[in-house]
């Protein structure tokens, strides 16, 4: 969660910037810079703030001088309150310093600790490096500190816990190491949001975090924390609604105190070493729960039937554990459930018992119906017998994974549209070409309309999977225009001729790289997000997956394999019917994937000027879809043992 920022008009007064640049370039001029700072200090408290800000600028813009970054910061203490990113209080003291996404590539000067009236410091989405100065501990009035998405390294200074007024602390996505300060929860008792994710913290989860009774959001994701969750965590945290501790080395059982979090809406503890069972009454404890993920752990026992009481649940991820028994039949009450992942467990089902949950979720009309389910993962369990015909009633289902079981008999008629098809221990990906390519075409058409046919044009600014909505007929719609920009003719000219950042963030992994460098909004930023979305759809890899760190991202991952190794990076579910012995089918699938992934790469070039225009991309996507219809018309032949059986690949 980012901070709300206010964007100021740059005044482009470059006098002091020129003086500072000369001072850095020529040692004899250094006394001139020092004299300017001393003049500010002699001018009183506001002069001290101006001196501290100039010292901050000198360190933060980096060796290259920042290419005009902070050019409005001049040598007048009286004008300090009009400097870009600086907000002053009624006594003309700096109370906010907000410069997210300003291409700051230097270090954070200890002089910032002299801004003792500061309430907010937001330097996120820059390239700042080095350590976090301990002088920040002097900012006793600071309420919000956001240093996320930089390259800060070293340990968190212990005296940062002296900022006792902090309500928001975000240090995520840096290169911080060492242990989380043990006393953090004892001193920063006003914290409402704490983000330490995507660093390299080691050691145990500090027990003092249990004292943060005002905490609403906690993310410790993607670190190397070990040990157990503190036994008292959650006992007095009535406002906590989001916990993300995914991808650590945490072990032990979920403490009973955790189930006191009555406001919890999201819990992600996947990719750890947690064990034990899930409380049988979880459905009575977390009545507001929307997302629950404990995949890739060591949990065991039965799946609690009380999950069916969580009427707000949209995602339940229990894969890769040791759950056994039958799937609770009353999961059909979860009308809002979209994602149900139960793969790689020891769940049972047969012709006599075990499939009741499917009949319930598909047919239960009086208490609810799982009508929004788009993904059902049942692979690598102990499921056997015939696949219930009620699977065919899951009208929005896009992904159904069932490999690694002992299934037999016909595929449900409505699931694949043709009677008499056989299923022998295979897994189904429903209508690859018909669904995936049509969805891609719909997204392209929507974006092309926004950019070229709306008056004035609209830039979406946050294109990602969760903002693609599927209608009843499975056609795709682009939604959530919360941070979109309307490009009026005057605004468009202004943006084209200005280097002022507008602070657009978007979503990590999908946001265009130039936005993080302070560039203005453009339609090519949407094209980049579109390209990443296409790559995710057809490789099955999210741009925020753990493997994408440092210089490796989803674009470079796909680019390295395109075109010769395209089948190696394609989502395996797309190849389910492309049997190795069916060279024609495999060749056609490969040709289709080369085209669509190649289009994704053309859209997601790092340099905006190298990206394909949206109107050209839409034309190409239509051609790819139409060619696929021609190639795959008819049916795919798959050798399934004694007989050669036909599996339909209807595209319409």
C-alpha positions as CSV (number, residue, x, y, z in Angstrom):
1,X,0.0,0.0,0.0
2,X,1.5,3.3,-1.0
3,X,1.2,6.7,0.4
4,X,-1.0,9.4,-1.0
5,X,1.2,11.9,-2.6
6,X,0.7,15.5,-3.7
7,X,2.4,16.6,-6.9
8,X,3.9,20.0,-7.2
9,X,4.7,22.2,-10.2
10,X,8.4,22.5,-10.8
11,X,9.6,26.1,-10.8
12,X,12.8,25.3,-12.8
13,X,14.9,27.8,-10.9
14,X,18.4,26.4,-11.5
15,X,20.7,28.8,-9.7
16,X,21.6,26.8,-6.7
17,X,21.6,23.6,-8.7
18,X,24.3,25.1,-11.0
19,X,26.3,26.2,-8.0
20,X,26.2,22.7,-6.5
21,X,27.2,21.1,-9.7
22,X,30.2,23.4,-9.9
23,X,31.1,22.7,-6.3
24,X,31.1,19.0,-7.0
25,X,33.2,19.4,-10.2
26,X,35.8,21.8,-8.8
27,X,37.2,21.6,-5.3
28,X,38.1,25.3,-4.9
29,X,34.3,26.1,-5.2
30,X,33.4,23.9,-2.3
31,X,33.5,26.7,0.2
32,X,30.8,28.5,-1.8
33,X,28.4,25.6,-1.2
34,X,29.3,25.5,2.4
35,X,28.7,29.2,2.8
36,X,25.2,28.8,1.3
37,X,24.4,26.1,3.8
38,X,25.8,28.3,6.7
39,X,23.6,31.2,5.6
40,X,20.6,29.0,5.8
41,X,21.5,27.8,9.3
42,X,21.9,31.4,10.4
43,X,18.4,32.1,9.2
44,X,16.7,30.1,11.9
45,X,14.7,26.9,12.0
46,X,13.4,27.2,8.5
47,X,16.9,28.0,7.3
48,X,18.1,24.8,9.0
49,X,15.5,22.9,7.1
50,X,16.5,24.4,3.8
51,X,20.2,23.5,4.5
52,X,19.2,19.9,5.4
53,X,17.1,19.7,2.2
54,X,20.0,20.9,0.0
55,X,22.3,18.4,1.7
56,X,19.7,15.7,0.9
57,X,19.6,16.8,-2.7
58,X,23.4,16.8,-3.1
59,X,23.5,13.2,-1.9
60,X,20.3,11.9,-3.5
61,X,20.6,13.0,-7.1
62,X,23.6,10.9,-7.6
63,X,26.9,11.3,-9.4
64,X,25.3,12.3,-12.7
65,X,23.5,15.3,-11.2
66,X,20.0,13.9,-11.7
67,X,19.5,15.3,-15.2
68,X,17.5,18.2,-13.8
69,X,15.9,16.3,-10.9
70,X,14.9,18.7,-8.2
71,X,15.9,21.7,-10.4
72,X,13.3,23.8,-8.6
73,X,15.3,23.6,-5.4
74,X,17.2,26.9,-5.2
75,X,19.2,28.9,-2.8
76,X,16.4,30.9,-1.2
77,X,15.2,29.7,2.2
78,X,12.1,31.8,1.7
79,X,11.2,29.7,-1.4
80,X,11.8,26.3,0.3
81,X,8.1,25.7,0.7
82,X,7.6,25.9,-3.1
83,X,10.3,23.3,-3.9
84,X,9.0,20.2,-5.6
85,X,8.0,17.6,-3.1
86,X,8.3,19.8,-0.1
87,X,5.3,20.7,2.1
88,X,5.6,23.3,4.9
89,X,3.5,23.8,8.0
90,X,2.2,27.0,9.3
91,X,5.6,27.9,10.9
92,X,7.3,27.4,7.5
93,X,8.9,24.2,8.7
94,X,9.1,21.2,6.3
95,X,6.4,18.7,7.3
96,X,6.4,16.5,4.2
97,X,9.1,15.4,1.8
98,X,7.4,13.3,-0.9
99,X,9.5,12.4,-4.0
100,X,8.4,8.9,-5.2
101,X,9.6,7.9,-8.6
102,X,12.0,10.8,-9.1
103,X,15.0,8.8,-10.4
104,X,17.0,9.6,-7.3
105,X,20.1,7.4,-7.6
106,X,22.4,8.5,-4.8
107,X,22.3,7.9,-1.1
108,X,20.1,9.2,1.7
109,X,21.9,12.0,3.6
110,X,22.0,11.8,7.4
111,X,21.0,15.5,7.2
112,X,17.4,14.4,6.8
113,X,17.5,13.7,10.5
114,X,17.6,17.5,11.0
115,X,14.1,17.9,9.5
116,X,12.6,17.5,13.0
117,X,9.1,18.7,12.1
118,X,8.8,16.1,9.3
119,X,5.5,14.1,9.4
120,X,5.9,12.2,6.1
121,X,9.0,11.0,4.2
122,X,8.2,9.2,0.9
123,X,11.2,8.3,-1.3
124,X,9.8,5.1,-2.7
125,X,10.3,3.9,-6.3
126,X,13.8,5.4,-6.7
127,X,17.3,4.0,-7.0
128,X,18.7,5.1,-3.7
129,X,21.4,2.9,-2.3
130,X,23.6,2.5,0.7
131,X,22.5,2.3,4.3
132,X,19.4,3.8,6.0
133,X,21.0,6.6,8.2
134,X,20.4,6.2,11.9
135,X,19.7,9.9,12.1
136,X,16.2,9.2,11.0
137,X,15.6,8.2,14.6
138,X,15.5,11.9,15.5
139,X,12.3,12.4,13.6
140,X,10.0,11.9,16.6
141,X,7.0,13.5,14.8
142,X,7.3,11.3,11.7
143,X,4.1,9.4,11.0
144,X,4.8,7.8,7.6
145,X,8.1,6.5,6.3
146,X,8.2,4.9,2.8
147,X,11.6,3.9,1.5
148,X,10.2,0.9,-0.5
149,X,11.4,-0.1,-4.0
150,X,14.9,1.2,-3.7
151,X,18.2,-0.6,-3.3
152,X,19.0,0.2,0.3
153,X,21.3,-2.3,2.0
154,X,22.7,-3.2,5.4
155,X,20.7,-3.5,8.6
156,X,17.7,-1.5,9.8
157,X,19.2,1.1,12.2
158,X,18.1,0.3,15.8
159,X,17.3,3.8,16.6
160,X,14.6,3.9,13.9
161,X,12.4,2.5,16.6
162,X,12.8,6.0,18.3
163,X,10.3,7.3,15.7
164,X,7.5,6.7,18.2
165,X,4.8,8.5,16.2
166,X,5.2,6.2,13.1
167,X,1.9,4.9,11.8
168,X,3.1,3.7,8.4
169,X,6.5,2.0,7.8
170,X,7.4,0.6,4.4
171,X,10.9,-0.7,3.7
172,X,9.9,-3.5,1.2
173,X,11.7,-4.4,-2.0
174,X,15.2,-3.4,-1.0
175,X,18.4,-5.3,-0.1
176,X,18.2,-5.0,3.7
177,X,19.8,-7.7,5.8
178,X,20.2,-8.8,9.4
179,X,17.4,-9.1,11.9
180,X,14.2,-7.2,12.3
181,X,14.8,-5.0,15.4
182,X,13.5,-7.0,18.4
183,X,12.1,-3.9,20.1
184,X,10.1,-2.7,17.1
185,X,6.7,-3.7,18.5
186,X,7.5,-2.3,21.9
187,X,8.3,1.2,20.8
188,X,6.4,1.8,17.5
189,X,3.0,1.1,19.1
190,X,1.1,3.4,16.8
191,X,1.9,1.4,13.7
192,X,-1.0,0.7,11.4
193,X,0.9,-0.7,8.4
194,X,4.2,-2.5,8.4
195,X,5.9,-3.6,5.2
196,X,9.3,-5.3,5.4
197,X,8.7,-7.7,2.4
198,X,11.2,-8.7,-0.3
199,X,14.4,-8.2,1.6
200,X,16.9,-10.6,3.1
201,X,16.0,-10.5,6.8
202,X,17.0,-13.5,8.9
203,X,16.3,-14.7,12.4
204,X,13.0,-15.1,14.2
205,X,9.8,-13.2,13.9
206,X,10.1,-10.6,16.7
207,X,7.7,-11.5,19.5
208,X,7.2,-7.7,20.1
209,X,5.1,-7.5,16.9
210,X,2.3,-9.0,19.0
211,X,2.1,-5.7,20.9
212,X,1.0,-3.7,17.8
213,X,-2.6,-3.4,18.7
214,X,-3.4,-0.8,16.0
215,X,-1.8,-2.8,13.2
216,X,-4.0,-3.3,10.1
217,X,-1.5,-4.6,7.5
218,X,1.6,-6.8,7.9
219,X,3.9,-8.0,5.1
220,X,7.0,-10.0,5.9
221,X,6.9,-11.8,2.5
222,X,10.0,-13.1,0.7
223,X,12.6,-13.0,3.5
224,X,14.5,-15.7,5.3
225,X,12.7,-15.6,8.6
226,X,12.7,-18.9,10.6
227,X,11.3,-20.3,13.7
228,X,7.6,-20.2,14.8
229,X,4.9,-17.6,14.7
230,X,5.0,-16.0,18.2
231,X,2.4,-17.8,20.4
232,X,0.8,-14.6,21.4
233,X,0.5,-13.1,17.9
234,X,-3.1,-12.0,17.3
235,X,-4.3,-12.0,20.9
236,X,-4.8,-8.3,21.0
237,X,-4.8,-7.1,17.4
238,X,-8.5,-6.3,16.6
239,X,-7.8,-4.3,13.5
240,X,-5.4,-6.5,11.6
241,X,-7.0,-7.5,8.3
242,X,-4.1,-8.5,6.1
243,X,-1.1,-10.8,6.8
244,X,1.5,-11.9,4.2
245,X,4.3,-14.1,5.4
246,X,4.7,-16.1,2.2
247,X,8.1,-17.4,1.1
248,X,10.1,-17.6,4.4
249,X,11.3,-20.6,6.4
250,X,8.8,-20.5,9.2
251,X,7.9,-23.7,10.9
252,X,5.5,-25.1,13.6
253,X,1.8,-24.9,13.9
254,X,-0.5,-21.9,13.6
255,X,-0.8,-20.5,17.1
256,X,-4.3,-20.6,18.6
257,X,-4.0,-16.8,19.2
258,X,-4.0,-16.3,15.5
259,X,-7.7,-17.3,15.3
260,X,-8.5,-14.2,17.5
261,X,-8.0,-12.0,14.4
262,X,-11.7,-11.4,13.8
263,X,-11.1,-8.7,11.2
264,X,-8.8,-10.8,9.0
265,X,-9.5,-10.5,5.3
266,X,-6.3,-11.9,3.8
267,X,-3.8,-14.5,5.0
268,X,-0.9,-15.8,2.9
269,X,1.5,-18.2,4.6
270,X,2.5,-20.2,1.5
271,X,6.0,-21.5,0.8
272,X,7.0,-22.1,4.4
273,X,7.5,-25.2,6.6
274,X,4.4,-24.8,8.7
275,X,2.6,-27.9,10.0
276,X,-0.2,-29.2,12.1
277,X,-3.9,-28.9,11.2
278,X,-6.2,-26.0,10.4
279,X,-8.6,-25.3,13.2
280,X,-11.9,-27.0,12.7
281,X,-13.8,-23.8,13.6
282,X,-11.9,-21.5,11.2
283,X,-15.2,-20.7,9.5
284,X,-16.5,-19.2,12.8
285,X,-13.3,-17.2,13.5
286,X,-12.6,-15.4,10.2
287,X,-16.0,-14.3,9.1
288,X,-14.6,-11.5,6.8
289,X,-11.9,-13.7,5.2
290,X,-11.5,-13.3,1.4
291,X,-8.2,-15.0,0.6
292,X,-6.6,-17.9,2.5
293,X,-3.3,-19.4,1.3
294,X,-1.1,-22.0,3.0
295,X,0.1,-23.8,-0.1
296,X,3.5,-25.7,-0.1
297,X,3.7,-26.4,3.6
298,X,3.3,-29.5,5.8
299,X,-0.2,-29.2,7.0
300,X,-2.2,-32.4,7.5
301,X,-5.6,-33.6,8.6
302,X,-9.0,-33.0,7.0
303,X,-10.0,-29.8,5.3
304,X,-12.4,-28.1,7.8
305,X,-16.0,-28.1,6.7
306,X,-16.5,-24.8,8.4
307,X,-14.7,-23.1,5.4
308,X,-18.2,-23.2,3.9
309,X,-19.3,-20.5,6.3
310,X,-16.8,-18.0,4.8
311,X,-19.2,-16.4,2.4
312,X,-16.7,-13.7,1.3
313,X,-14.0,-16.2,0.4
314,X,-12.7,-15.7,-3.2
315,X,-9.5,-17.8,-3.1
316,X,-8.6,-20.9,-1.1
317,X,-5.1,-22.3,-1.7
318,X,-4.3,-25.5,0.1
319,X,-2.1,-27.3,-2.5
320,X,1.1,-29.1,-1.7
321,X,0.4,-30.2,1.8
322,X,-0.8,-33.5,3.4
323,X,-4.5,-32.9,3.7
324,X,-6.5,-36.1,3.6
325,X,-10.1,-37.4,3.6
326,X,-12.9,-36.0,1.5
327,X,-13.4,-32.4,0.3
328,X,-16.2,-30.8,2.4
329,X,-19.4,-31.1,0.4
330,X,-20.7,-27.7,1.5
331,X,-18.1,-25.7,-0.3
332,X,-20.8,-25.2,-2.8
333,X,-22.1,-22.5,-0.5
334,X,-19.2,-20.2,-1.4
335,X,-20.8,-18.2,-4.2
336,X,-17.9,-15.8,-4.5
337,X,-15.1,-18.4,-4.7
338,X,-13.1,-18.0,-7.9
339,X,-9.9,-20.0,-7.1
340,X,-9.9,-23.4,-5.4
341,X,-6.5,-25.1,-5.2
342,X,-6.3,-28.5,-3.6
343,X,-3.6,-30.2,-5.6
344,X,-0.8,-32.5,-4.3
345,X,-2.5,-33.7,-1.2
346,X,-4.1,-37.1,-0.2
347,X,-7.7,-36.3,-0.8
348,X,-10.0,-39.1,-1.8
349,X,-13.0,-39.6,-4.0
350,X,-14.6,-42.6,-5.8
351,X,-17.8,-43.6,-7.6
352,X,-19.5,-44.2,-4.2
353,X,-18.3,-41.3,-2.1
354,X,-16.1,-38.2,-2.3
355,X,-17.5,-36.3,-5.2
356,X,-20.4,-34.8,-3.3
357,X,-18.6,-31.4,-3.1
358,X,-18.8,-31.2,-6.9
359,X,-22.5,-31.9,-7.0
360,X,-23.0,-29.4,-4.2
361,X,-20.9,-26.6,-5.7
362,X,-22.5,-27.1,-9.1
363,X,-26.1,-27.7,-8.3
364,X,-26.9,-26.3,-4.9
365,X,-29.4,-23.6,-5.8
366,X,-31.1,-22.9,-2.5
367,X,-28.0,-22.1,-0.4
368,X,-25.7,-20.9,-3.2
369,X,-23.8,-22.0,-6.3
370,X,-20.1,-21.9,-7.1
371,X,-21.0,-19.9,-10.3
372,X,-17.8,-17.7,-10.3
373,X,-15.2,-20.5,-10.1
374,X,-12.6,-20.0,-12.8
375,X,-9.8,-22.3,-11.5
376,X,-10.1,-25.7,-9.8
377,X,-6.9,-27.6,-9.0
378,X,-7.3,-31.3,-8.0
379,X,-4.2,-32.8,-9.4
380,X,-2.0,-35.4,-7.7
381,X,-4.5,-36.7,-5.1
382,X,-6.2,-40.1,-4.7
383,X,-9.3,-39.3,-6.8
384,X,-10.8,-42.2,-8.7
385,X,-13.8,-43.3,-10.6
386,X,-15.9,-41.4,-13.1
387,X,-15.8,-37.6,-13.3
388,X,-19.2,-36.3,-12.2
389,X,-21.4,-34.8,-14.9
390,X,-22.0,-31.8,-12.6
391,X,-18.5,-30.5,-13.6
392,X,-20.1,-29.4,-16.8
393,X,-22.3,-26.9,-14.9
394,X,-19.3,-24.8,-13.8
395,X,-19.9,-22.3,-16.6
396,X,-17.0,-19.9,-15.8
397,X,-14.4,-22.6,-15.3
398,X,-11.2,-21.9,-17.4
399,X,-8.7,-24.1,-15.6
400,X,-9.3,-27.6,-14.4
401,X,-6.2,-29.6,-13.3
402,X,-6.8,-33.3,-12.6
403,X,-3.6,-35.0,-13.6
404,X,-2.0,-37.6,-11.2
405,X,-5.3,-39.3,-10.2
406,X,-7.1,-42.5,-11.4
407,X,-10.0,-41.1,-13.3
408,X,-11.9,-42.7,-16.1
409,X,-15.0,-42.5,-18.2
410,X,-16.5,-39.7,-20.3
411,X,-15.7,-36.1,-20.0
412,X,-18.9,-34.3,-18.9
413,X,-20.9,-33.1,-21.9
414,X,-21.0,-29.4,-21.1
415,X,-17.3,-29.3,-20.1
416,X,-16.1,-30.1,-23.6
417,X,-19.2,-29.9,-25.7
418,X,-19.1,-33.3,-27.3
419,X,-20.5,-36.6,-26.1
420,X,-18.5,-39.8,-25.9
421,X,-15.1,-38.3,-25.3
422,X,-12.9,-40.3,-23.0
423,X,-10.8,-39.3,-20.0
424,X,-8.1,-41.6,-18.7
425,X,-6.0,-40.0,-16.0
426,X,-5.5,-36.8,-18.0
427,X,-5.9,-33.2,-16.9
428,X,-8.1,-30.8,-18.7
429,X,-7.4,-27.2,-19.7
430,X,-10.7,-26.0,-21.0
431,X,-10.7,-24.6,-24.5
432,X,-7.2,-23.2,-24.8
433,X,-7.6,-21.5,-28.1
434,X,-11.3,-20.7,-27.8
435,X,-10.9,-19.1,-24.4
436,X,-7.4,-17.7,-24.1
437,X,-7.1,-16.2,-27.5
438,X,-10.6,-14.8,-27.4
439,X,-9.8,-13.1,-24.1
440,X,-6.6,-11.7,-25.4
441,X,-8.5,-10.3,-28.4
442,X,-11.1,-8.7,-26.1
443,X,-8.4,-7.0,-24.0
444,X,-6.6,-5.7,-27.1
445,X,-9.8,-4.3,-28.6
446,X,-10.8,-2.6,-25.3
447,X,-7.4,-1.0,-24.9
448,X,-7.3,0.1,-28.6
449,X,-10.7,1.7,-28.1
450,X,-9.6,3.6,-25.0
451,X,-6.5,4.9,-26.7
452,X,-7.8,5.7,-30.2
453,X,-11.5,6.0,-30.2
454,X,-12.4,7.6,-26.9
455,X,-12.6,11.4,-26.9
456,X,-10.6,12.4,-25.0
457,X,-8.3,9.3,-24.9
458,X,-7.9,7.3,-21.7
459,X,-4.8,5.7,-20.3
460,X,-5.7,2.9,-17.9
461,X,-2.4,2.8,-16.0
462,X,-3.1,-0.4,-14.1
463,X,-3.7,-3.3,-16.5
464,X,-3.3,-6.6,-14.8
465,X,-5.1,-9.9,-14.4
466,X,-7.3,-8.9,-11.5
467,X,-8.6,-5.9,-13.5
468,X,-9.8,-8.2,-16.4
469,X,-13.4,-9.1,-15.8
470,X,-15.2,-12.1,-17.4
471,X,-18.9,-11.7,-18.4
472,X,-21.4,-14.6,-18.4
473,X,-20.4,-15.5,-22.0
474,X,-16.7,-15.5,-21.0
475,X,-16.0,-12.3,-23.0
476,X,-13.4,-10.1,-21.3
477,X,-13.9,-6.6,-20.0
478,X,-11.2,-4.2,-18.7
479,X,-12.2,-2.8,-15.3
480,X,-11.0,-0.7,-12.4
481,X,-10.2,2.8,-13.7
482,X,-9.2,4.1,-10.3
483,X,-5.8,5.6,-11.4
484,X,-6.5,6.1,-15.1
485,X,-5.7,9.3,-16.8
486,X,-7.7,11.3,-19.3
487,X,-5.5,12.8,-22.0
488,X,-7.2,16.1,-23.0
489,X,-5.5,17.8,-25.9
490,X,-3.9,20.4,-23.7
491,X,-2.9,17.8,-21.1
492,X,-1.4,15.6,-23.8
493,X,0.8,18.4,-25.1
494,X,1.8,19.3,-21.6
495,X,2.8,15.7,-20.8
496,X,4.8,15.4,-24.0
497,X,6.9,18.5,-23.3
498,X,7.4,18.0,-19.6
499,X,9.7,15.9,-17.4
500,X,7.5,16.3,-14.3
501,X,6.6,13.0,-12.7
502,X,2.9,12.5,-12.0
503,X,3.6,9.7,-9.5
504,X,1.8,6.9,-11.3
505,X,2.5,3.6,-9.6
506,X,0.3,1.0,-11.1
507,X,1.0,-2.6,-9.9
508,X,4.4,-4.1,-9.4
509,X,5.4,-6.3,-12.3
510,X,3.0,-4.7,-14.7
511,X,3.8,-1.0,-14.4
512,X,5.9,0.4,-17.3
513,X,9.6,0.9,-16.3
514,X,9.6,4.5,-17.4
515,X,7.0,5.4,-14.8
516,X,9.5,4.4,-12.1
517,X,12.0,6.8,-13.7
518,X,9.6,9.8,-13.5
519,X,8.3,9.8,-17.0
520,X,4.8,11.1,-17.8
521,X,1.8,8.8,-18.5
522,X,1.4,7.6,-22.1
523,X,-0.5,5.0,-24.0
524,X,2.7,3.1,-24.5
525,X,2.8,2.5,-20.7
526,X,-0.5,0.6,-21.1
527,X,1.0,-1.3,-24.1
528,X,3.9,-2.5,-21.8
529,X,1.4,-3.7,-19.2
530,X,-0.6,-5.5,-21.9
531,X,2.6,-7.3,-23.1
532,X,3.4,-8.5,-19.6
533,X,-0.3,-9.7,-19.3
534,X,0.0,-11.7,-22.5
535,X,3.3,-13.3,-21.4
536,X,1.7,-14.3,-18.1
537,X,-1.4,-15.8,-19.9
538,X,0.6,-18.0,-22.1
539,X,3.7,-18.9,-20.0
540,X,1.7,-19.4,-16.7
541,X,4.4,-17.3,-14.9
542,X,3.5,-14.2,-12.9
543,X,5.9,-11.3,-13.2
544,X,6.1,-11.2,-9.4
545,X,7.1,-14.9,-9.1
546,X,10.0,-15.5,-6.7
547,X,12.4,-16.5,-9.6
548,X,12.2,-13.0,-11.1
549,X,14.8,-11.0,-9.1
550,X,17.7,-8.8,-10.0
551,X,18.1,-8.6,-13.8
552,X,15.8,-11.5,-14.6
553,X,12.2,-10.5,-15.3
554,X,9.3,-12.1,-17.2
555,X,10.2,-10.3,-20.5
556,X,13.8,-11.5,-20.5
557,X,12.8,-15.0,-19.4
558,X,10.4,-15.3,-22.4
559,X,12.8,-13.5,-24.8
560,X,15.6,-16.0,-24.1
561,X,13.4,-18.9,-25.1
562,X,11.7,-17.3,-28.1
563,X,11.3,-18.8,-30.7
564,X,13.4,-22.0,-30.5
565,X,12.6,-23.1,-27.0
566,X,9.0,-21.8,-26.8
567,X,7.5,-25.1,-25.6
568,X,9.8,-25.1,-22.7
569,X,8.4,-21.9,-21.2
570,X,4.8,-22.3,-22.3
571,X,2.2,-22.9,-19.6
572,X,2.2,-26.8,-19.4
573,X,-1.6,-26.7,-19.3
574,X,-1.7,-25.4,-22.8
575,X,0.1,-28.5,-24.0
576,X,-2.2,-31.1,-22.4
577,X,-3.6,-32.4,-25.7
578,X,-0.4,-31.8,-27.7
579,X,0.8,-35.3,-27.2
580,X,4.5,-36.0,-28.1
581,X,3.4,-38.6,-30.6
582,X,1.1,-36.2,-32.4
583,X,3.7,-34.1,-34.2
584,X,1.2,-32.2,-36.3
585,X,-0.8,-30.9,-33.2
586,X,2.4,-30.1,-31.4
587,X,3.8,-28.2,-34.3
588,X,0.6,-26.2,-34.6
589,X,0.6,-25.4,-30.9
590,X,4.2,-24.3,-31.2
591,X,3.4,-22.0,-34.1
592,X,0.6,-20.4,-32.2
593,X,2.6,-19.9,-29.1
594,X,5.6,-18.4,-31.0
595,X,3.2,-15.8,-32.5
596,X,1.3,-14.8,-29.3
597,X,4.4,-14.7,-27.0
598,X,6.3,-12.8,-29.7
599,X,3.5,-10.2,-29.7
600,X,3.8,-10.0,-25.9
601,X,7.5,-9.4,-26.2
602,X,6.9,-6.6,-28.8
603,X,4.5,-4.9,-26.4
604,X,6.8,-5.1,-23.4
605,X,10.0,-3.7,-24.8
606,X,11.9,-1.7,-22.1
607,X,12.2,1.4,-24.3
608,X,8.7,2.9,-25.1
609,X,9.7,3.9,-28.6
610,X,10.5,0.3,-29.4
611,X,7.0,-1.0,-28.5
612,X,4.4,-1.9,-31.0
613,X,1.4,0.5,-31.3
614,X,-1.8,-0.7,-29.8
615,X,-3.7,-0.5,-33.1
616,X,-1.0,-2.7,-34.8
617,X,-1.0,-5.1,-31.8
618,X,-4.8,-5.5,-32.0
619,X,-4.6,-6.3,-35.7
620,X,-1.9,-8.9,-35.0
621,X,-3.9,-10.5,-32.2
622,X,-6.9,-10.9,-34.4
623,X,-4.7,-12.6,-37.0
624,X,-3.2,-14.9,-34.5
625,X,-6.7,-16.0,-33.2
626,X,-8.1,-16.4,-36.7
627,X,-5.1,-18.5,-37.8
628,X,-5.5,-20.7,-34.7
629,X,-9.1,-21.3,-35.6
630,X,-8.0,-22.5,-39.0
631,X,-5.2,-24.7,-37.7
632,X,-7.2,-26.3,-34.9
633,X,-10.5,-26.7,-36.6
634,X,-11.7,-30.2,-36.2
635,X,-10.4,-32.4,-33.4
636,X,-7.1,-33.4,-31.9
637,X,-6.0,-37.0,-31.9
638,X,-4.4,-38.3,-28.7
639,X,-3.0,-41.8,-28.2
640,X,-4.4,-43.0,-24.9
641,X,-3.3,-46.6,-24.8
642,X,-5.1,-49.5,-26.5
643,X,-7.4,-47.3,-28.6
644,X,-6.9,-44.0,-30.3
645,X,-9.6,-41.7,-28.9
646,X,-10.7,-38.3,-30.1
647,X,-10.7,-35.3,-27.8
648,X,-12.5,-32.3,-29.1
649,X,-10.8,-29.0,-29.5
650,X,-13.8,-26.9,-30.5
651,X,-12.8,-23.3,-30.8
652,X,-16.2,-21.7,-31.1
